[in-house]
């Protein structure tokens, strides 16, 4: 008696039209993600990080001056060891105790914080009664000097677009605050209420 042998043929392999459409849609999404322009997002993140860092270090400088009962200098620095007097604060800065208030790191002064610079961000100072590249706090954590005036630190991206610029206002009391757009023109305002400008 012969056995009946059943044969199972292979089904046809390949994509159905729906599978093909899904595959093309997924590839299009991945291609869109891969080629998206993240430049503005990266620039914005750098600006936010720089502003937060400066505001934190200004607060640190103010409290250090008050706790040490000594004058303290916050200055632009390109070598991390001395004040450069540079207007380009993005090159770096340092904070040091400045017992004689001469704005120079002397042998009896102590450097307490060094920043090696910012990437992709410009940082400029406006206002203040101090020489270029210098801010000083007295032993009470206030801006030093009877003629001290408030000022601003302005941060701009590589495209120098004022509409995305950010900044910090430093008041005579030594307190700092973030700049805001006071007149609703999409540009933040400096310590004097004017629109910031980028280099």
RANORKA-V624805 format. One record per helix or strand of 3 or more residues. SS is the DSSP state (alpha for helix, beta for strand). FROM is the first residue (numbers start at 1). TO is the last residue. If there is no record, write none. Layout:
# RANORKA-V624805
{{SS FROM TO} {SS FROM TO}}
This chain:
# RANORKA-V624805
{{alpha 17 34} {alpha 39 68} {beta 72 76} {alpha 89 91} {beta 93 97} {beta 111 115} {beta 122 127} {beta 134 137} {beta 151 156} {alpha 162 164} {beta 166 170} {beta 176 178}}
